[in-house]
Amino acid sequence: MVEECDTCDRSVSAEEAIRRETFGDLDADRWQTLCCPNCGARLRTVFVGPYS
């Protein structure tokens, strides 16, 4: 997965992205927010936990 940062126009792979806790009431054990390592802008929120 490669995301384009809308803020700084950098291409960021999932391995490079900074992982942060989610916003709002999303379960942090199941969801993570991926952010740009260059400017810190949010790229995508992804599901990381098991289905139940």
N, C-alpha and C positions, 0 to 999 in steps of 0.2 A: 504494500500500500504506500503510495506517495501522494501527499497532499500539497497543494499550492497555498502558501500563506497570502491572504488578501491584503495584509498590512505591509509586508516587506517584499513580496513577490518571490520568496525563496521556496524551492522545492524541498520538502521535508519527508523523510522516510519514517516509518513507525519506530524504527530503532533509534533514530535521532531525536524524536519528539520528547518533550518534557511531559511527564505524567503527573497530573494533579487530581485532587478530589473533585467530584462533580458539584454542580451548583444545584440549589433547590433541594427537593426531597428524594433525589435518586439515591439508591443504596450504593454506598462507596465500595462494598464488597463485590458488586456486580457491574458497576459502571466506572469508567475513568475518562477524564478529559485529557486529550492530547493537545499540547501547546507548542508553538514554534520556539526552538532553542535560540533563535536569533533575536526576536522581538518580544516573545512571551504571549503573543496573540493566540486565542483559542482556535484550534483547527477542526476538531471533531470530538464528540463524545462517543465512546465505543463500549459495547457490552463485553465484559471479561469474565463474568461469573457463570456457574453452571445453571442449566435450565432446571426448574423444579415444578 
